[in-house]
């Protein structure tokens, strides 16, 4: 998990791999459930084995939810990740990085036939000018 330093790397983390999991003791089952578990233990109504099983099932449920959510997670798509090029904060910080991402956006839009190939150069040129102006203006603040 320490290597998941970017959204793209985070999308590639295998949530089904047990090496990426914490122990069942670290599963947050919620305030009320935690109080009930402690109450059952104090009253000797619940066994350690049953509570271990409950926490393990909760952990498996969370893993299943996360795995399902990742399947439809927008950051899994190159277009969504590349659209960060329109974030004003990123535009002011890294001109080259944003232009590269915008080029990816144009390639995707061109491959989907949403942008005419003859217009791509002009669009990229306009975006580059915009980024340069934005970066120039941010230097004066």
ChimeraX attribute file (.defattr): number of C-alpha atoms within 10 A of each C-alpha:
attribute: neighborCount
match mode: 1-to-1
recipient: residues
	/A:1	12
	/A:2	6
	/A:3	8
	/A:4	12
	/A:5	9
	/A:6	9
	/A:7	11
	/A:8	14
	/A:9	12
	/A:10	16
	/A:11	17
	/A:12	12
	/A:13	15
	/A:14	15
	/A:15	18
	/A:16	13
	/A:17	9
	/A:18	10
	/A:19	10
	/A:20	12
	/A:21	16
	/A:22	10
	/A:23	12
	/A:24	16
	/A:25	11
	/A:26	10
	/A:27	15
	/A:28	13
	/A:29	15
	/A:30	8
	/A:31	9
	/A:32	9
	/A:33	11
	/A:34	12
	/A:35	12
	/A:36	12
	/A:37	21
	/A:38	14
	/A:39	13
	/A:40	15
	/A:41	14
	/A:42	10
	/A:43	9
	/A:44	10
	/A:45	10
	/A:46	15
	/A:47	12
	/A:48	13
	/A:49	9
	/A:50	11
	/A:51	15
	/A:52	13
	/A:53	13
	/A:54	15
	/A:55	20
	/A:56	16
	/A:57	13
	/A:58	16
	/A:59	21
	/A:60	16
	/A:61	12
	/A:62	15
	/A:63	18
	/A:64	14
	/A:65	12
	/A:66	14
	/A:67	16
	/A:68	11
	/A:69	11
	/A:70	18
	/A:71	10
	/A:72	10
	/A:73	13
	/A:74	13
	/A:75	15
	/A:76	17
	/A:77	12
	/A:78	14
	/A:79	18
	/A:80	13
	/A:81	16
	/A:82	21
	/A:83	14
	/A:84	17
	/A:85	24
	/A:86	15
	/A:87	10
	/A:88	12
	/A:89	13
	/A:90	15
	/A:91	22
	/A:92	18
	/A:93	15
	/A:94	13
	/A:95	16
	/A:96	13
	/A:97	15
	/A:98	23
	/A:99	20
	/A:100	14
	/A:101	19
	/A:102	22
	/A:103	19
	/A:104	18
	/A:105	20
	/A:106	23
	/A:107	17
	/A:108	16
	/A:109	16
	/A:110	16
	/A:111	12
	/A:112	10
	/A:113	10
	/A:114	11
	/A:115	15
	/A:116	12
	/A:117	14
	/A:118	9
	/A:119	11
	/A:120	16
	/A:121	12
	/A:122	11
	/A:123	15
	/A:124	16
	/A:125	12
	/A:126	12
	/A:127	18
	/A:128	17
	/A:129	12
	/A:130	13
	/A:131	24
	/A:132	16
	/A:133	14
	/A:134	17
	/A:135	19
	/A:136	12
	/A:137	11
	/A:138	13
	/A:139	10
	/A:140	6
	/A:141	5
